[in-house]
């Protein structure tokens, strides 16, 4: 483990503070580092992918429509096949990437993200973007950001209860740096990934998002992603039509989620076959509609400006929905937010055209429906209305859209969830994995506290057969627990010091004491790592025969020192006080 300039005692003190439920100052300091690391990783990922694209595309990094037809077909197919072959020898578990992988690690592994998966995401994500696959860059960015926070915690052996917050910090910083949307990054991390709102998490997450955004501003500038004129509702007569548009957005979002689920049924195919199928679908569709390739933000800008015909808007909506659902469902290592924004924008543009015949929609306000579609589709597909609202507000820097966007987002989200009974695309995938997400409130409360906060540090180690003098000296240290060792110096059980004290007073003549024969309650013990949470401790006690846990820390190779003792009663007292 690397040594910090302030030395091991300071690092140990930091670990102890982080194990507590309220370690806001320490988490805030760590959030600065997570934001900076995530900013570097995310911006490097984005710039490298853009550099590859601009090196061979005739125009900018999204000008796929200028390619020859054979390239529009061959590029996504060849790229998908190359990705499949590149990870052919990688285990199935190491191929799990993206937002769902982050959520799964939060649920099952205390937020500990493996380095190998992050490397696979980095390489495969760049290859996917560089070959025009139909997906967004936010999925890889979130994974890389979350992994940055998690790996920082793992390198310095920070307690697991702080790992969740570090993962949230990395997630928010990744969204903020990718889209120049710090508020949306914070809300996305809390509403979509963490699914919880606590001050302990909010402040560090905000800090990380700000740091990453400042880095993005310094490198890429602070202009919004989509340049739109100031716009809003021109007449209250538009309100019913906006609600009707929300119904359309929610219906299409439900269809998108259903399409993703349908393509996910091919999970039993070899990975290279699945991803090659996704590339082939994108390539075939791109022969007629090249706008499906890549992220598609150039199409969104064209729709906002009214430079796309009604027929083409409808065609892109259907085509992008199909290719993106295939990419996500079949395992292309890209994100889903970008495609939902494009599908929503083109559908919104089409509804803007149609609405001109039935509502007082002027040419100046046509772009409003493009923006409403972006927010409503994102909200309905992710079931994250607040994150979507903040995203469209920051992406366009247009406060006039707030009220109509709120209306469209609410209607679309409710249509998808209540009419079509669709969960978010992430939750649907987690259901397939058999995960309960989010975890119950009691579980989350136990995950916020480290074992080192609750453990009893007052203990002494004694042999199973000891002399009265040895035991008297041990009791003189005022311990709460005695750890009883066998001849191999292995702890086999624990005994309350008070019980031994009573026995010695009742048997003053006995000089050699066999502690395993004492008429007292002894508890079998098991070991647990010092980074564990109370939830992990309770799960270990429930799953084995042990009644107490020795909290150990690896101080040298093959040497794990005992730092304290924790029992079920200790956990229960903490749970009652939560």
Buried (B, 14 or more C-beta within 10 A) or exposed (E): EEEEEEEEEEBEEBBBBBBBBEBBEBBBEBBBBBBBBBBBBBBBBBEBBBEBBBEEBEEEBBBBBEBEEEBBBBBBBBBBBBBBEBBEEBEEEBBBBBBBBBBBBBBEEBBBBBEEBBBBBBBBBBBBBBBBBBBBBBBBBBBBBBBBBBBBBBEBBBBBBBBBBBBBBBBBBBBBBBBBBBBBBBBBBBBBBBBBEEEBBBBBBBBBBBBBBBBBEEBEEEEBBBEBEEBBBBEEEBBEBBBBBBBBBBBBBBBBBBBBBEBBEBEEBEBBEBBBBBBBBBBBBBEEBBBBBBBBBBBBBBBBBBEBEBEBBBBBBBBBBBBBBBBBBBBBBBBBBBBBBBBBBBBBBBBBBBBBEEBBBEEEBBBBBBBBBBBBBBBBBBBBBBBBBBBBBBBBBBEBBBEBBBBBBBBBBBBBBEEBEBBBBBBBBBEEEEBEBBBEEEBBBBBBBBBBBBBBEEBBBBBBBBEBEBBEEBBEEEBBBBBBBEEEEEBBBBBBBBBBEBBBEEEEEEEEBEBEEBEBEBBEBBEBBBBBBBBBBBBBBEEEEBBBBBBBBEEEEEEBEBBBBBBBEBBEEBBEEB
